[in-house]
């Protein structure tokens, strides 16, 4: 028996080594698409008090299920809704009917590989005279007539801004008079289809060389760079008094603000060490802000992002062996939306553990006592009644 046990152990170890050594050798030789940098994150805040887990998002309705593909951002003109979808469309939803009014890119539109030509409308806002302003990840900043669907290019991604092309135009916010548009370019290296590379790489695009927050003047047609050197700048929102701009810094789980006159990159911190990775940010009726979380950092619990943050070698191993689509499957479907006060304190939180009813929330847009929940992935718009 002892002899058999020894033979088994020797045989097992021999087989294991015969597999592990070649695999390790192949892994070392394989190219890695990312060059991750270590990121220092604080321990996530405890999910207690206002942030205590609940199932409030599960009260949401799924609207127009399987009639929309990834409605990322939502705006309204009266009771008419508008959104942009993953198949490159800008659609109007009136009296329950969906109508395509514009398309910035062109077909074919289907898989991830089609995005650069198909286009991907992300952030959307309503300006004066019911004009739609749209940030398309691949094509740039556009103005769209909400009635006729006529499109006008404001800032093209082909245009050099301080010597660089825009690579990942993401979100925008507009002054009430419609003159100034503030928008984010999330990376100077990665496009939207490779957003997971951007999150996992964790760089600030060459120590501040990446263009991240810009200002477009609709009168002078000038583009100014306001902030640089952030890690995945994403959602952007003007304060109610329009005296500062909030920018979510997704990879760093925080929100920074920019005040006109501050030096580039010299923005102050609004909220840091958030319980998730912030995506879009929008005004709430209370004078604060709704923030949708692209992913959650559970505490207590295991946060994959925090675990990998200071281990770039593990990230390299992962992306040498697995595709982005495969890695995405390991991200928990935990949906979270928080409401912040005007000073950045947490007021309310709405959860859907495991994303049972609504998953992958990218934006929470408040209208007429409801939260309309956008998603970069799901085939519906969620709607939560805030009165109950």
Backbone torsions as a table, in degrees:
resi	resn	phi	psi	omega
1	UNK	NA	-44.8	178.9
2	UNK	-63.0	-41.4	179.0
3	UNK	-62.7	-43.7	-179.8
4	UNK	-63.0	-39.3	179.4
5	UNK	-63.4	-42.6	179.5
6	UNK	-65.4	-41.6	178.3
7	UNK	-60.6	-43.4	179.5
8	UNK	-60.8	-46.0	-178.1
9	UNK	-63.1	-44.6	179.8
10	UNK	-62.8	-44.5	179.9
11	UNK	-63.0	-44.6	-179.4
12	UNK	-62.4	-47.1	-179.8
13	UNK	-63.6	-38.0	178.8
14	UNK	-63.4	-45.1	178.9
15	UNK	-64.5	-43.0	-179.6
16	UNK	-61.0	-44.6	-179.8
17	UNK	-66.9	-36.1	-179.8
18	UNK	-66.0	-25.7	176.8
19	UNK	-89.5	-45.3	-173.7
20	UNK	-67.3	-42.6	-176.5
21	UNK	-63.5	-50.1	176.9
22	UNK	-61.7	-39.2	179.8
23	UNK	-62.5	-42.8	178.3
24	UNK	-62.9	-42.1	179.1
25	UNK	-62.4	-44.7	178.9
26	UNK	-63.0	-42.5	-179.0
27	UNK	-60.8	-41.8	179.6
28	UNK	-63.4	-37.5	-177.4
29	UNK	-78.3	-24.7	-178.3
30	UNK	-66.6	144.8	175.0
31	UNK	-77.2	148.5	175.5
32	UNK	-111.5	130.5	-177.2
33	UNK	-70.7	-15.7	-178.0
34	UNK	-120.5	157.6	175.2
35	UNK	-121.7	75.6	-172.6
36	UNK	-66.9	147.3	176.8
37	UNK	-113.8	146.7	177.1
38	UNK	-65.1	138.8	179.4
39	UNK	-120.6	134.8	179.2
40	UNK	-99.8	108.8	177.3
41	UNK	-111.7	144.1	174.7
42	UNK	-74.7	162.2	175.0
43	UNK	-58.7	131.7	-177.1
44	UNK	-56.9	150.7	178.2
45	UNK	-65.3	148.2	177.1
46	UNK	-65.8	135.9	177.1
47	UNK	-82.1	81.7	-179.6
48	UNK	-145.6	169.3	-177.3
49	UNK	64.2	-128.6	179.7
50	UNK	-61.1	-29.6	-176.8
51	UNK	-90.7	3.1	-176.8
52	UNK	-58.1	134.0	-178.7
53	UNK	-55.7	141.7	176.4
54	UNK	-146.9	-173.0	179.0
55	UNK	-123.8	29.3	-174.6
56	UNK	-63.5	-33.0	179.3
57	UNK	-68.2	-18.2	179.6
58	UNK	-72.9	-9.9	174.5
59	UNK	-78.8	-5.4	-176.8
60	UNK	-67.5	150.7	170.5
61	UNK	-93.4	149.9	170.7
62	UNK	-98.5	114.0	-177.8
63	UNK	-100.4	140.3	176.7
64	UNK	53.3	42.4	-178.2
65	UNK	-62.1	134.7	-179.2
66	UNK	66.1	12.0	174.0
67	UNK	-107.6	-9.0	179.6
68	UNK	-130.8	152.8	178.3
69	UNK	-124.4	105.9	176.0
70	UNK	61.3	57.1	176.6
71	UNK	-71.4	93.4	-170.4
72	UNK	-68.6	-51.6	-174.5
73	UNK	-126.8	145.7	-174.7
74	UNK	-130.8	136.0	173.3
75	UNK	-133.1	165.6	177.3
76	UNK	-135.1	146.6	168.2
77	UNK	-121.9	104.5	-168.1
78	UNK	64.6	-129.6	178.2
79	UNK	-99.5	9.6	177.3
80	UNK	-91.0	127.9	-179.0
81	UNK	-99.5	151.5	175.2
82	UNK	-133.7	144.7	176.7
83	UNK	-155.3	163.6	174.1
84	UNK	-112.4	144.6	-173.3
85	UNK	-119.7	167.1	-175.2
86	UNK	-67.4	-17.7	176.6
87	UNK	-94.5	24.0	170.4
88	UNK	81.9	7.1	-175.0
89	UNK	-94.1	150.6	166.1
90	UNK	-111.9	118.3	-171.3
91	UNK	-119.3	153.1	174.3
92	UNK	-110.1	136.6	177.2
93	UNK	-120.5	108.0	-176.4
94	UNK	-130.9	128.0	-178.0
95	UNK	53.3	37.4	177.4
96	UNK	80.8	-4.4	-178.1
97	UNK	-99.6	137.6	-179.9
98	UNK	-100.7	128.1	179.5
99	UNK	-131.3	129.1	174.9
100	UNK	-78.1	122.3	-179.2
101	UNK	-106.3	-20.7	-178.1
102	UNK	-159.2	158.1	173.1
103	UNK	-145.8	120.9	-176.5
104	UNK	-80.7	-39.7	178.7
105	UNK	-92.2	-157.1	179.0
106	UNK	-147.6	161.3	-175.6
107	UNK	-70.6	171.2	4.2
108	UNK	-76.5	154.0	178.5
109	UNK	-127.9	117.8	-179.0
110	UNK	-163.8	-81.6	-177.2
111	UNK	-88.1	178.8	-179.4
112	UNK	-58.3	-34.9	-177.3
113	UNK	-69.8	-15.7	-179.3
114	UNK	-86.3	-13.5	-172.5
115	UNK	-54.0	-45.1	-175.7
116	UNK	-58.4	-31.6	178.4
117	UNK	-95.3	-35.4	-179.8
118	UNK	-68.3	-35.6	-174.9
119	UNK	90.5	156.5	178.1
120	UNK	-143.2	94.9	176.7
121	UNK	-65.5	125.9	179.4
122	UNK	-112.7	-102.8	-178.2
123	UNK	-60.9	143.5	-179.9
124	UNK	-143.6	141.1	178.7
125	UNK	-141.9	160.2	175.6
126	UNK	-105.8	128.3	177.6
127	UNK	-105.0	-172.6	177.6
128	UNK	-58.1	152.2	179.3
129	UNK	60.0	28.5	176.6
130	UNK	59.0	30.7	173.6
131	UNK	-77.9	139.8	173.7
132	UNK	-96.4	131.7	171.3
133	UNK	-107.6	128.7	-172.5
134	UNK	-128.0	134.4	172.8
135	UNK	-100.6	111.4	175.6
136	UNK	-97.8	127.3	-173.1
137	UNK	-55.9	-33.1	-173.2
138	UNK	-106.0	-24.9	-174.0
139	UNK	-106.0	-26.8	176.8
140	UNK	122.1	-151.1	-175.6
141	UNK	-99.0	129.4	-174.9
142	UNK	-132.5	154.5	171.4
143	UNK	-112.2	131.8	-176.7
144	UNK	-127.8	129.3	175.7
145	UNK	-72.7	120.0	-174.1
146	UNK	-70.1	-16.4	178.8
147	UNK	-93.7	-49.9	-173.8
148	UNK	-95.0	-19.7	-177.0
149	UNK	80.4	4.6	178.6
150	UNK	-62.5	132.7	-177.8
151	UNK	-111.4	147.2	-179.7
152	UNK	-135.6	128.3	178.6
153	UNK	-77.1	127.8	175.8
154	UNK	-100.7	-51.7	177.5
155	UNK	-135.8	115.0	-179.7
156	UNK	-88.2	146.6	176.7
157	UNK	-68.4	-13.2	177.7
158	UNK	-80.5	-16.1	-179.2
159	UNK	-78.4	132.3	177.7
160	UNK	-77.5	128.7	175.9
161	UNK	-115.0	111.8	-175.7
162	UNK	51.1	42.8	174.5
163	UNK	85.1	1.2	-177.8
164	UNK	-126.9	149.2	171.8
165	UNK	-87.1	149.0	173.3
166	UNK	-73.6	138.7	-174.6
167	UNK	-115.0	-29.4	-172.9
168	UNK	-149.4	72.8	179.2
169	UNK	-68.6	130.0	-166.5
170	UNK	-120.9	-66.7	-174.5
171	UNK	-134.6	168.2	-178.9
172	UNK	-151.7	160.0	172.7
173	UNK	-142.3	148.2	-169.6
174	UNK	-127.5	138.7	174.9
175	UNK	-67.2	155.6	-176.4
176	UNK	-59.7	-32.6	179.8
177	UNK	-82.4	-3.4	176.4
178	UNK	78.0	3.4	-176.0
179	UNK	-77.5	-45.4	-175.2
180	UNK	-106.3	132.6	174.2
181	UNK	-118.6	125.8	176.7
182	UNK	-107.4	129.9	-176.4
183	UNK	-143.6	158.3	-178.0
184	UNK	-106.6	144.7	167.8
185	UNK	-118.0	111.5	-166.9
186	UNK	-72.8	-20.0	-178.4
187	UNK	-162.4	148.6	172.2
188	UNK	-97.7	1.0	-176.3
189	UNK	-117.1	-46.3	-173.9
190	UNK	-104.9	146.0	172.8
191	UNK	-94.6	173.1	-174.6
192	UNK	-58.3	-36.1	-178.5
193	UNK	-63.3	-17.9	179.1
194	UNK	-113.5	34.3	-176.2
195	UNK	-60.9	-30.6	-179.7
196	UNK	-68.2	-34.6	173.3
197	UNK	-60.3	-41.2	-179.1
198	UNK	-62.2	-45.4	179.3
199	UNK	-63.3	-46.9	-174.1
200	UNK	-75.2	-29.7	179.0
201	UNK	-68.8	-39.4	171.8
202	UNK	70.5	14.7	-179.0
203	UNK	-89.6	168.7	174.9
204	UNK	-105.5	34.4	177.0
205	UNK	59.1	57.5	173.7
206	UNK	79.3	44.4	175.6
207	UNK	54.4	49.3	172.8
208	UNK	100.2	4.0	-179.9
209	UNK	-80.9	-19.7	-179.3
210	UNK	-72.5	142.2	176.8
211	UNK	-84.9	130.6	-174.1
212	UNK	-129.0	-46.2	176.3
213	UNK	-123.2	125.8	-176.1
214	UNK	-128.1	160.3	177.5
215	UNK	-122.8	130.1	175.7
216	UNK	-116.4	127.8	178.5
217	UNK	-97.7	115.2	-175.3
218	UNK	-71.0	-14.5	179.0
219	UNK	-89.9	-52.1	-177.7
220	UNK	-85.4	-13.9	-177.5
221	UNK	66.3	17.8	-179.2
222	UNK	-88.7	146.4	175.5
223	UNK	-115.3	129.1	177.7
224	UNK	-119.6	142.3	173.6
225	UNK	-89.6	124.1	-177.3
226	UNK	-101.5	-42.5	-178.0
227	UNK	-135.9	145.2	176.6
228	UNK	-135.6	165.5	170.0
229	UNK	79.4	23.9	175.7
230	UNK	-96.2	158.2	178.9
231	UNK	-97.7	104.8	-179.5
232	UNK	57.9	64.9	170.9
233	UNK	-64.9	136.5	-169.7
234	UNK	-131.7	-100.0	-178.4
235	UNK	-70.4	152.1	-179.2
236	UNK	-142.1	140.2	-175.9
237	UNK	-150.4	128.5	171.7
238	UNK	-72.5	145.3	173.9
239	UNK	-68.4	159.8	-179.9
240	UNK	-55.0	-34.7	179.1
241	UNK	-87.7	-0.6	-179.6
242	UNK	58.0	32.4	179.1
243	UNK	-101.8	-5.2	171.7
244	UNK	-156.9	166.8	-178.1
245	UNK	-122.8	132.5	176.4
246	UNK	-98.3	138.2	178.7
247	UNK	-130.6	124.0	176.0
248	UNK	-80.2	133.9	178.6
249	UNK	-110.0	89.8	-165.8
250	UNK	-56.1	-53.3	-175.1
251	UNK	-60.8	-30.9	-176.6
252	UNK	-95.1	3.5	176.8
253	UNK	54.8	48.5	-178.6
254	UNK	-152.2	169.3	177.1
255	UNK	-126.7	129.9	177.9
256	UNK	-114.0	159.4	176.4
257	UNK	-127.4	148.8	-178.6
258	UNK	-115.4	130.4	175.4
259	UNK	-114.9	131.9	-178.9
260	UNK	-53.4	129.9	179.7
261	UNK	109.3	-23.0	176.3
262	UNK	-70.5	153.1	177.9
263	UNK	-67.0	156.2	177.4
264	UNK	-56.2	131.9	179.1
265	UNK	77.9	-0.9	-176.6
266	UNK	-97.2	27.4	-179.0
267	UNK	-70.5	152.7	178.7
268	UNK	-90.2	166.2	-179.9
269	UNK	-86.9	133.6	177.0
270	UNK	-98.9	-53.0	174.5
271	UNK	-141.1	132.9	175.9
272	UNK	-124.6	165.6	178.8
273	UNK	51.2	58.5	-178.7
274	UNK	-78.6	162.7	-177.3
275	UNK	-76.5	5.3	178.2
276	UNK	-163.1	-175.1	178.1
277	UNK	-94.2	110.2	-173.7
278	UNK	-70.6	138.1	177.2
279	UNK	-108.2	-116.6	-178.6
280	UNK	-77.7	153.2	179.2
281	UNK	-129.8	133.7	-177.2
282	UNK	-138.8	158.4	179.8
283	UNK	-68.1	146.1	171.3
284	UNK	-108.3	160.5	-177.1
285	UNK	-68.2	-15.2	-179.6
286	UNK	-84.7	-2.6	-177.3
287	UNK	96.3	1.3	178.0
288	UNK	-103.6	-143.9	-172.3
289	UNK	-143.8	139.4	170.5
290	UNK	-93.8	131.3	178.0
291	UNK	-126.3	123.0	175.7
292	UNK	-92.1	139.3	-179.2
293	UNK	-101.0	124.6	179.2
294	UNK	-71.9	-27.2	176.4
295	UNK	-156.2	159.8	-175.7
296	UNK	-111.5	146.3	175.2
297	UNK	-109.2	83.1	-173.3
298	UNK	-65.2	135.5	174.5
299	UNK	-151.3	109.2	7.3
300	UNK	-71.7	155.0	-178.6
301	UNK	136.4	-177.2	-177.6
302	UNK	-107.3	124.0	177.4
303	UNK	-106.9	111.7	-179.6
304	UNK	-61.7	-40.7	-179.7
305	UNK	-59.9	-46.8	-178.7
306	UNK	-66.4	-37.8	179.2
307	UNK	-62.2	-40.5	-176.6
308	UNK	-85.6	-13.1	-169.0
309	UNK	-56.8	-38.5	-179.0
310	UNK	-108.2	20.7	-179.2
311	UNK	-127.4	67.4	-178.2
312	UNK	-60.4	-27.4	-179.3
313	UNK	-66.2	-33.9	176.9
314	UNK	-69.4	-40.3	177.5
315	UNK	-59.2	-41.4	179.1
316	UNK	-62.3	-43.8	179.5
317	UNK	-61.1	-43.4	-177.9
318	UNK	-59.7	-49.0	-174.0
319	UNK	-83.4	-6.9	168.7
320	UNK	-76.5	-30.0	-173.1
321	UNK	-104.4	-27.7	-172.3
322	UNK	-122.9	150.0	176.3
323	UNK	-81.2	165.1	176.8
324	UNK	-59.7	-39.9	-178.9
325	UNK	-61.7	-39.9	180.0
326	UNK	-68.9	-43.5	-179.7
327	UNK	-62.6	-38.0	-178.9
328	UNK	-58.2	-31.9	-178.3
329	UNK	-66.0	-17.8	179.7
330	UNK	-89.6	-5.3	178.9
331	UNK	-82.5	121.8	-177.8
332	UNK	-59.8	140.3	177.6
333	UNK	-86.1	67.2	178.9
334	UNK	-106.9	115.1	-177.8
335	UNK	-95.6	137.0	-177.8
336	UNK	-147.0	131.6	172.9
337	UNK	-127.8	132.1	177.7
338	UNK	-119.5	150.1	172.7
339	UNK	-108.4	126.8	177.5
340	UNK	-102.8	150.4	173.0
341	UNK	-76.7	177.5	179.6
342	UNK	-65.0	-18.2	178.9
343	UNK	-102.7	-0.4	175.8
344	UNK	98.7	6.1	176.5
345	UNK	-83.7	154.9	-178.3
346	UNK	-78.5	128.0	179.9
347	UNK	-104.6	-45.7	-179.2
348	UNK	-147.7	158.5	172.8
349	UNK	-141.9	142.6	179.7
350	UNK	-124.6	125.3	-173.4
351	UNK	-119.5	153.1	164.8
352	UNK	-139.7	85.0	179.2
353	UNK	-56.1	132.8	-178.9
354	UNK	70.8	5.5	176.2
355	UNK	57.5	43.5	-175.7
356	UNK	-64.7	-46.7	-177.7
357	UNK	-100.3	-47.7	176.5
358	UNK	-126.4	134.0	-178.0
359	UNK	-127.2	153.9	175.3
360	UNK	55.1	54.2	-179.7
361	UNK	-72.7	125.1	-179.4
362	UNK	-106.0	-22.6	-177.5
363	UNK	-156.7	145.4	173.0
364	UNK	-120.8	112.5	-177.4
365	UNK	-111.7	119.6	-177.2
366	UNK	-89.8	131.3	177.0
367	UNK	-154.1	123.1	172.3
368	UNK	54.2	47.2	175.5
369	UNK	78.8	8.7	179.1
370	UNK	-126.8	153.1	169.1
371	UNK	-102.3	120.5	174.4
372	UNK	-94.5	123.8	-170.4
373	UNK	-105.3	112.1	177.1
374	UNK	-85.4	161.4	-179.0
375	UNK	-149.6	137.7	178.9
376	UNK	-78.3	-7.4	-171.9
377	UNK	-130.2	-41.0	-170.0
378	UNK	-72.1	153.0	-177.4
379	UNK	-91.9	42.4	-179.5
380	UNK	-165.7	168.0	168.9
381	UNK	-107.3	131.8	176.2
382	UNK	-88.3	149.8	176.1
383	UNK	-137.3	122.4	-178.4
384	UNK	-113.9	126.9	176.5
385	UNK	-78.4	115.5	-177.4
386	UNK	-79.7	-7.7	-177.2
387	UNK	-85.6	-12.3	-177.0
388	UNK	-127.0	NA	NA
